[in-house]
Structures are given as structure tokens and as C-alpha cells.
């Protein structure tokens, strides 16, 4: 029988308030996008989740289509909720999303009320839950009125099937409009999940100021740029790496000499800070006041441990920040 580590809440500073809400999230959250599907080792996935919870990671992020096959990550996590975590539901923040292609026909994709609410019901059945803590619209849908999409999110909360709602992949203009509609409906937007990392900084200029103004937390996904912001590729492309075996998301040609030149310099800076490159990359994101938590992925428990170690050094000197900017600006 699994007994979580008694020390998992020993560091209160590991939790940060999400925007202007009353909800606190751990600085490190675990995403179940990869390595938790029906084609993956269940025992390995289980070991990753257990280690994360032992380290105080209470937020587990899913989506309706995570797998493969689609839906199987929710099914596997639901199995863990019924076994290892059965006595700990009230200690967990479970999120899921809908917005990408999930089932055949005209009602299994995008942002209609029909799709979002049907998808949420399906997710709850797979997870074995009465509600999720956060329900996201996974991507904007320009073909559906924003009032319909946000109305579906608000209904999910009013019906008791979600406690909070969030957005993912919305740009700053889309976010501002969606947030205004949600406010009118009496269901404030809690959190926004954009792709954001040292190598992909698009949210900084326009999205983060909107989130700051509206009091919305930010949870960057792909904070390690699919593994590029680790030392994983310094000696070539390992066969068990994402670029080595899953070209859907990172192809070998993406691991360029120019990127490696930058990440090797960043790695040297990280070592001088007493961190791994991954830890420094996560700390850099958490240095943004709007960022509540960073959403990591993992293929083994040791990767969760490394990421959780980030919190040992979250401070940057002005010289370190300037050095990062110089490295990233190089041709």
C-alpha cells in the first residue's frame, strides 16, 4: 500500500497563489501529455506520479486527448486515483481540457457548447471523478462565438463539474475578450496555459501584461522546450529521447548546432548557479511575477526530482539575467 511521504508539505514556499484567486498551486506541476497513455508502461507512470506527490506536487494536468490512444492518460490517472491516491483527492488539483480533435463527426472538436460539455462528461467518467478542479478550453476556435465557448466553461462551474476554468493557447487579444465574457458570466478565469520557455518567449510582450492586469495565473507548458533546455542532446540524440523515438513532437533536425551552442552556454551559467540547465530554465520562468507554476513532463521519477530541485535557487542576479539575454540574442 502506497503511503505518501510525511514531508511532502514541509516547504510552504513551494506553493504560490494563482493570480488573485484563493487557490495555491505548487511551483512545479506535472503534465500527463506524454508517457501516461495506454501504450506506455503503467508502472512507470505510476512511479512518476507517486514520486511527484511525495515531493509536494499536488497539481496533475491532463486533457481529453492525452494518450495515446486519446483518453487513455485520463483512464490511467483515474486508476491511480482509485488506488494509490484514493484517500487524497482533497489534496489534489486535477485539470483537464477540451479543444482538439477527440472523436469523429462534427461535435468532437473545437469550441462548441455541445463538444465542451460532452467532453467534460467523458473526462469525468474516465477519471472516475465527480468534478475536476480546473477545466480549460485547449485552443481558441474562431468559428464559434466566444460567448458560446465561455458560456460552456461557466456552465461547467455552475453545474459543479469544475471548480475553476482556464484558457490555453489563446493570444493576448483572444484572452482579453474571453476574460471579459467570463467576468460577465460570473466565472472569472483562473489560469492561462501558453507555450513559454527560454527559447520561445512570445508571451512576454503582450500576453503576460494582460494576465497581470486581470489577475490571472500563468502555467507555461513546454518549459524545457521539449527537452532542448536540458543536457539531453549535448552528445547526440539518444535513442530513448523524444527526438530519437517520437518525431511527432521533436524531430532530429530541430536539434540544431545554433540551438546547442546556446544551450551549452546556458548550461555553463546554470552550473555556476549550482543548478542543472533544466532547473535554471524553470527558475527563469518562475522569476516572472505572473507565472504561478511551471508544467513539466517526465519519463522517469528522477526527472521529477531534478525539476523539484529548482526551488533551491529561484533568485537571479542582474548579471545572470543579462548573461542569459546575451546568450539568447547571439546569432
N, C-alpha and C positions, 0 to 999 in steps of 0.2 A: 504493500500500500504506500502510495506517494504521500510524504509529509513535507510541505514546503519549508524552506529554511526559516528558522525563527528570526533571523537577522534581516529579513527582506525589507523591512521598513526602518532600518537603523539610521538612515540618512534622510531626514525630512527635506533637505535641499535638493533631493533627487526629483522633486515634484514641483511643477510650475503651473500657475494659474493660466487657463486658456482664455486669452483675451480679457474681456471684462466680465466673464462669466464666473460662477462659483465653482466650476469644475477644475480640478488639478489633474494634469497628466504627467507621467514620468518623462524625464528628459529624453529617454530612449524608448521608442515604441517598436513593436515587432510586426512587420508586414508578412502576410502569408501568400504573397503573389507567386513565388517560386518555391519549390521543394516541399510543398504540403499537399500535393494533388494525389489522385488515385494511382498514378504511375510512379510515385515516389515511395521511398521507404517510410512506412507509418511509424516504425520505432524510432527512426532518426528524427522525424518531425516531432514526435512526442518528446524526445530528449531535448530538442531545441526549446520547445515551449516550457517544459519543466524548468530548464536552466534559466530561462528568461524570468519566470515568475520567482524563482529563488533569488534572483538579483534585484527584485523590486519592480520589474517591468510588468505593469498591470494592463497595458493597452495593447490589444491584438486587433490588427486591421485586415479585413477581408473585402471581397467583392463577389457579386453573384457568379461571375465567370472565372474566378480563380481555380486553377487546376494544374494540369489537365487530368481528366476531361472537365469542362466547365461545371462548377458546382461542387466538385469533389473536395476542394480545400475547406469549404464550409462543412461538408459532411464529416471530414476528418477532425476538424476542430470541434464539431458538435460531439463527436465520440469522446474527445478529451474532456469536454465539459461534463459529460455524463459519468466520467470515471475519475481521472486524476484531479479535476477541478470541481467536482460535484459539490463540495462544501464551500466553495469560494466565489460563487457567482457575484456576490455583492462587493467583492474586492476587484472586480474586473471591469474594464471598459472594452466592450466588443463593438466594432464598427463594421458596417458593410456598405456596399454601393450598388447602384444600377445606372446604366447609361450606354454600355456597349452591347454588341450582339450577344444574345443569350439563347434564344430559341427561334425556330423557324416561323415564318409568317410575318405579317405587318405589325404585330404587337410585342415583339421580343427585342426591341432595340430603341435607342434614343431617349426621348423625354416626355412621352405622353403620360397622362394620369393612369391610363389603363396599364401601361408597361411598368411604371414605377411601383404601383401598389401591388400588382400581381407578383412582381419580382421580390418585393419585400416579404410577402406571404411565403413565397417559395424559400427564401433565405431562412426565415424563421423555422420552417419545417426542417430544413437541412441541419440547422444549428441546434434544433430542439429547444428553442427559447420562446418565451412569450413576447420579448421585446429585445431590440438592440439598443445600445447606448447612443450610437451615432449612425444616422442614415444619410449617405451622400448621394447627390447627383454626380455621376462619374465624369461627365463631359457635357459641354453646352450643346444644345440642339436648336439650331437656328430655324428649323421648320416648325417648331412648336412654340406657341406663345409662352413667354416666360411666366406669365400669371398662372398658366396651367401646370407647368412643371413645379414652380414653387408652391402652388396650391396643393399639389400631391405631397410634397415634403411636409407642409404644415399639417395636412390631414393625418400623416403617419404619426406625428406627435400627438395630435388631439385624440387619435384612436388608441393611444397607449402602446403602439408598436415600435416607437422610437422615443428616446428622451430628448435628443438634440438632432439638429440637421447640419450638414456641411456641403461644401462645393469642392469640386476637383477639376483642374484643367481649365477653369474659366479665366479669361484675361481680365484686366482691370476694369474695362468698361462693362463687360458682362457681369462681373462681380458686383459692381456698384448698383446696377439695375436689379439684380437678383436679391441683393441685400435689402434694397428699398421695398421690394414687393413682400419679402418675408416679414419685414418690420410691420408693414401694413396689416399683415395677416396675424400678427401677434406671436410669431415664432421666429425669434432672432437667429441669425446664422452664427453658429458656434465657431466654425473652423474652416480653413481652406487648405486643400492639399495640392500644391503645384510641384512640378519637377523643378528642383533647385539644388545646385551644388557649385563647388568652386569652378567647374568647367562650363557651367550652364547657369548664368546669373540673371536671366531675363526678368524674374520677379522684382529685382531690386529697384528699378527705376520707377515703375508705375503701380505694380500690384501691392507691394508692401506698404506704400503710403495709404492706399485705400483700406487695407486691413487695420493699420494703425488707427486711422480716423474712426473706423466703425467698431473698434474694439473686438476684432476677430482674431483668433489664434491662427498661426501658420504651422503646418506639419509637412515639411518638404519630403517628397518621395524621391527615390534615386539619389540619396545624399552622397553616395560614393561613386556616382556616375557609372553604374553597372560594374563596379569593381576596378575601374580605371584609377580611382583615388585610393588605391591600396598598393602594396608592393607585389601584387599577384603576377604582374606581367613584365617585371623587370628582367627576367631571364628567359623570356619567350612566352608562348601561350600554352599553359598546362592543359593536358587533355581533359581534366575534370573541371576546368574553369568554364564560365559562361560562354566566352568566345570560342572555347575549344569544343563544346558539345551542344550549344543551343544558339545557333546563328540567327534565330528569330529576333533576338534582342540585342546581341552584340556580336558583330562579325569580326573576323580577324583583321580585315582591312581598316577597322575603326581604331585598332591599336597602332597608331602611327608613331613614327620617330619624333615628330614635333610634340605630340602629347606626352610621350615617355620622357622627353628632355625636361618638360615642365614638372612632371610628377616626380622625377628623380630629384630635382632641386627642392621641391616641396617636401620630399621625404627627408632630405638633409636638415631642413628647417625644423621638421617635426622631431627628429632625433635630438636636436639641440634643446627642444622644449621638454624632452623626456617622454615623448609620445610616439605612437606609430602614425604613419601617414593617415590611416583611416580615422584615428582618434582626433588628429588635428583638423581634418576636414569636417568632422561632426562638430567639434568645438567652434570652428569658424561660423558654421550656421547658427549654432546656439548663441553666438555673440550678437546676433541680430535681436533687438528687443521684441520684435513681433513674433519671432519663432518660439513656439511653446515646446515643441518636441520634434525629434527627427525620426523618420520612419525607416528603419533598417530592414534588410533581408538577411537571411543566414542559411547556409547549407550544413552547418555543424555547430554544436554548442560553443566551441572555442571562439567562433566569430562573434557570438553574442557577448561573451566575456570580454573580448577585446573592445567592442563598442561601448559596453557599460563602463569600461575603464576610462572613457573620455572625461568623465566628470571630475577626475582627479586634477585636471588643469583646464579650466574654461576661460582663463584670463589671457589676453594678448597685450603685449606692449605695443606702443605706436610704431616702434621699429619693426616688430614682427609683422604687423599689418601692412606696413609699407613694403616689406620684403615680399610678401605674398602678392601684392599688386604688381610689383616689378617683374616677378617671375611670370605671372599670368599675362602680362602685357607684351612679353617678348614674342617676336615673330618665330 
